[in-house]
């Protein structure tokens, strides 16, 4: 979560981090892991997606994570 806050802070300062989209995609996939140490309610994933910029939400990395999330039974 700290890395996401870092990306948000940088964006507010006008600094774009080239790896943001890739790592936000990894983070979204990690949230789908059913391991007890990572278990997160699906609504939390969508809450995090809502906080991303539209541009970030439309990247292949994030779209893939959303496609995978839609296949997982709740």
PyMOL CGO cylinders between C-alpha atoms (Angstrom):
from pymol import cmd
from pymol.cgo import CYLINDER

trace = [
    CYLINDER, 0.00, 0.00, 0.00, 2.90, 2.34, 0.69, 0.3, 1, 1, 1, 1, 1, 1,
    CYLINDER, 2.90, 2.34, 0.69, 4.06, 2.09, -2.90, 0.3, 1, 1, 1, 1, 1, 1,
    CYLINDER, 4.06, 2.09, -2.90, 0.62, 3.17, -4.08, 0.3, 1, 1, 1, 1, 1, 1,
    CYLINDER, 0.62, 3.17, -4.08, 0.74, 6.19, -1.80, 0.3, 1, 1, 1, 1, 1, 1,
    CYLINDER, 0.74, 6.19, -1.80, 4.18, 7.00, -3.23, 0.3, 1, 1, 1, 1, 1, 1,
    CYLINDER, 4.18, 7.00, -3.23, 2.74, 6.96, -6.75, 0.3, 1, 1, 1, 1, 1, 1,
    CYLINDER, 2.74, 6.96, -6.75, -0.13, 9.21, -5.66, 0.3, 1, 1, 1, 1, 1, 1,
    CYLINDER, -0.13, 9.21, -5.66, 2.26, 11.65, -3.97, 0.3, 1, 1, 1, 1, 1, 1,
    CYLINDER, 2.26, 11.65, -3.97, 4.50, 11.80, -7.03, 0.3, 1, 1, 1, 1, 1, 1,
    CYLINDER, 4.50, 11.80, -7.03, 1.54, 12.37, -9.35, 0.3, 1, 1, 1, 1, 1, 1,
    CYLINDER, 1.54, 12.37, -9.35, 0.36, 15.29, -7.19, 0.3, 1, 1, 1, 1, 1, 1,
    CYLINDER, 0.36, 15.29, -7.19, 3.81, 16.83, -7.71, 0.3, 1, 1, 1, 1, 1, 1,
    CYLINDER, 3.81, 16.83, -7.71, 3.61, 16.24, -11.47, 0.3, 1, 1, 1, 1, 1, 1,
    CYLINDER, 3.61, 16.24, -11.47, 6.16, 13.41, -11.39, 0.3, 1, 1, 1, 1, 1, 1,
    CYLINDER, 6.16, 13.41, -11.39, 5.23, 10.39, -13.48, 0.3, 1, 1, 1, 1, 1, 1,
    CYLINDER, 5.23, 10.39, -13.48, 6.82, 7.09, -12.46, 0.3, 1, 1, 1, 1, 1, 1,
    CYLINDER, 6.82, 7.09, -12.46, 7.24, 4.81, -15.51, 0.3, 1, 1, 1, 1, 1, 1,
    CYLINDER, 7.24, 4.81, -15.51, 6.68, 1.60, -13.51, 0.3, 1, 1, 1, 1, 1, 1,
    CYLINDER, 6.68, 1.60, -13.51, 3.48, 2.74, -11.79, 0.3, 1, 1, 1, 1, 1, 1,
    CYLINDER, 3.48, 2.74, -11.79, 1.06, 0.94, -14.09, 0.3, 1, 1, 1, 1, 1, 1,
    CYLINDER, 1.06, 0.94, -14.09, 3.00, -2.30, -13.98, 0.3, 1, 1, 1, 1, 1, 1,
    CYLINDER, 3.00, -2.30, -13.98, 3.26, -2.36, -10.20, 0.3, 1, 1, 1, 1, 1, 1,
    CYLINDER, 3.26, -2.36, -10.20, -0.34, -1.31, -9.66, 0.3, 1, 1, 1, 1, 1, 1,
    CYLINDER, -0.34, -1.31, -9.66, -1.26, -4.31, -11.85, 0.3, 1, 1, 1, 1, 1, 1,
    CYLINDER, -1.26, -4.31, -11.85, 0.87, -6.59, -9.68, 0.3, 1, 1, 1, 1, 1, 1,
    CYLINDER, 0.87, -6.59, -9.68, -0.75, -5.16, -6.57, 0.3, 1, 1, 1, 1, 1, 1,
    CYLINDER, -0.75, -5.16, -6.57, -4.23, -5.76, -7.98, 0.3, 1, 1, 1, 1, 1, 1,
    CYLINDER, -4.23, -5.76, -7.98, -3.32, -9.38, -8.77, 0.3, 1, 1, 1, 1, 1, 1,
    CYLINDER, -3.32, -9.38, -8.77, -1.86, -9.83, -5.30, 0.3, 1, 1, 1, 1, 1, 1,
    CYLINDER, -1.86, -9.83, -5.30, -5.19, -8.76, -3.83, 0.3, 1, 1, 1, 1, 1, 1,
    CYLINDER, -5.19, -8.76, -3.83, -6.83, -11.66, -5.65, 0.3, 1, 1, 1, 1, 1, 1,
    CYLINDER, -6.83, -11.66, -5.65, -4.60, -14.23, -3.94, 0.3, 1, 1, 1, 1, 1, 1,
    CYLINDER, -4.60, -14.23, -3.94, -6.59, -16.38, -1.52, 0.3, 1, 1, 1, 1, 1, 1,
    CYLINDER, -6.59, -16.38, -1.52, -3.60, -16.91, 0.78, 0.3, 1, 1, 1, 1, 1, 1,
    CYLINDER, -3.60, -16.91, 0.78, -4.70, -15.92, 4.31, 0.3, 1, 1, 1, 1, 1, 1,
    CYLINDER, -4.70, -15.92, 4.31, -1.89, -13.40, 4.60, 0.3, 1, 1, 1, 1, 1, 1,
    CYLINDER, -1.89, -13.40, 4.60, -3.12, -11.50, 1.53, 0.3, 1, 1, 1, 1, 1, 1,
    CYLINDER, -3.12, -11.50, 1.53, -6.86, -12.16, 1.59, 0.3, 1, 1, 1, 1, 1, 1,
    CYLINDER, -6.86, -12.16, 1.59, -8.74, -9.02, 0.69, 0.3, 1, 1, 1, 1, 1, 1,
    CYLINDER, -8.74, -9.02, 0.69, -12.42, -8.52, 0.03, 0.3, 1, 1, 1, 1, 1, 1,
    CYLINDER, -12.42, -8.52, 0.03, -13.15, -8.01, -3.69, 0.3, 1, 1, 1, 1, 1, 1,
    CYLINDER, -13.15, -8.01, -3.69, -14.74, -4.66, -2.89, 0.3, 1, 1, 1, 1, 1, 1,
    CYLINDER, -14.74, -4.66, -2.89, -11.36, -3.44, -1.61, 0.3, 1, 1, 1, 1, 1, 1,
    CYLINDER, -11.36, -3.44, -1.61, -9.80, -4.16, -5.01, 0.3, 1, 1, 1, 1, 1, 1,
    CYLINDER, -9.80, -4.16, -5.01, -12.49, -2.11, -6.71, 0.3, 1, 1, 1, 1, 1, 1,
    CYLINDER, -12.49, -2.11, -6.71, -12.09, 0.67, -4.13, 0.3, 1, 1, 1, 1, 1, 1,
    CYLINDER, -12.09, 0.67, -4.13, -8.39, 0.83, -5.03, 0.3, 1, 1, 1, 1, 1, 1,
    CYLINDER, -8.39, 0.83, -5.03, -9.23, 0.84, -8.73, 0.3, 1, 1, 1, 1, 1, 1,
    CYLINDER, -9.23, 0.84, -8.73, -11.59, 3.76, -8.19, 0.3, 1, 1, 1, 1, 1, 1,
    CYLINDER, -11.59, 3.76, -8.19, -8.72, 5.78, -6.70, 0.3, 1, 1, 1, 1, 1, 1,
    CYLINDER, -8.72, 5.78, -6.70, -6.54, 5.24, -9.79, 0.3, 1, 1, 1, 1, 1, 1,
    CYLINDER, -6.54, 5.24, -9.79, -6.57, 7.66, -12.67, 0.3, 1, 1, 1, 1, 1, 1,
    CYLINDER, -6.57, 7.66, -12.67, -8.66, 6.70, -15.67, 0.3, 1, 1, 1, 1, 1, 1,
    CYLINDER, -8.66, 6.70, -15.67, -5.46, 6.38, -17.71, 0.3, 1, 1, 1, 1, 1, 1,
    CYLINDER, -5.46, 6.38, -17.71, -4.03, 3.88, -15.22, 0.3, 1, 1, 1, 1, 1, 1,
    CYLINDER, -4.03, 3.88, -15.22, -7.26, 1.87, -15.02, 0.3, 1, 1, 1, 1, 1, 1,
    CYLINDER, -7.26, 1.87, -15.02, -7.23, 1.47, -18.80, 0.3, 1, 1, 1, 1, 1, 1,
    CYLINDER, -7.23, 1.47, -18.80, -3.72, 0.00, -19.06, 0.3, 1, 1, 1, 1, 1, 1,
    CYLINDER, -3.72, 0.00, -19.06, -3.29, -3.63, -20.14, 0.3, 1, 1, 1, 1, 1, 1,
    CYLINDER, -3.29, -3.63, -20.14, -1.85, -4.52, -16.72, 0.3, 1, 1, 1, 1, 1, 1,
    CYLINDER, -1.85, -4.52, -16.72, -4.89, -3.29, -14.81, 0.3, 1, 1, 1, 1, 1, 1,
    CYLINDER, -4.89, -3.29, -14.81, -7.39, -4.57, -17.37, 0.3, 1, 1, 1, 1, 1, 1,
    CYLINDER, -7.39, -4.57, -17.37, -5.82, -8.03, -17.07, 0.3, 1, 1, 1, 1, 1, 1,
    CYLINDER, -5.82, -8.03, -17.07, -6.17, -7.95, -13.28, 0.3, 1, 1, 1, 1, 1, 1,
    CYLINDER, -6.17, -7.95, -13.28, -9.82, -6.91, -13.63, 0.3, 1, 1, 1, 1, 1, 1,
    CYLINDER, -9.82, -6.91, -13.63, -10.48, -9.69, -16.14, 0.3, 1, 1, 1, 1, 1, 1,
    CYLINDER, -10.48, -9.69, -16.14, -8.97, -12.23, -13.76, 0.3, 1, 1, 1, 1, 1, 1,
    CYLINDER, -8.97, -12.23, -13.76, -10.95, -10.79, -10.83, 0.3, 1, 1, 1, 1, 1, 1,
    CYLINDER, -10.95, -10.79, -10.83, -14.18, -11.23, -12.77, 0.3, 1, 1, 1, 1, 1, 1,
    CYLINDER, -14.18, -11.23, -12.77, -13.46, -14.96, -13.12, 0.3, 1, 1, 1, 1, 1, 1,
    CYLINDER, -13.46, -14.96, -13.12, -13.02, -15.58, -9.40, 0.3, 1, 1, 1, 1, 1, 1,
    CYLINDER, -13.02, -15.58, -9.40, -16.18, -16.62, -7.54, 0.3, 1, 1, 1, 1, 1, 1,
    CYLINDER, -16.18, -16.62, -7.54, -16.99, -14.42, -4.57, 0.3, 1, 1, 1, 1, 1, 1,
]
cmd.load_cgo(trace, "trace")
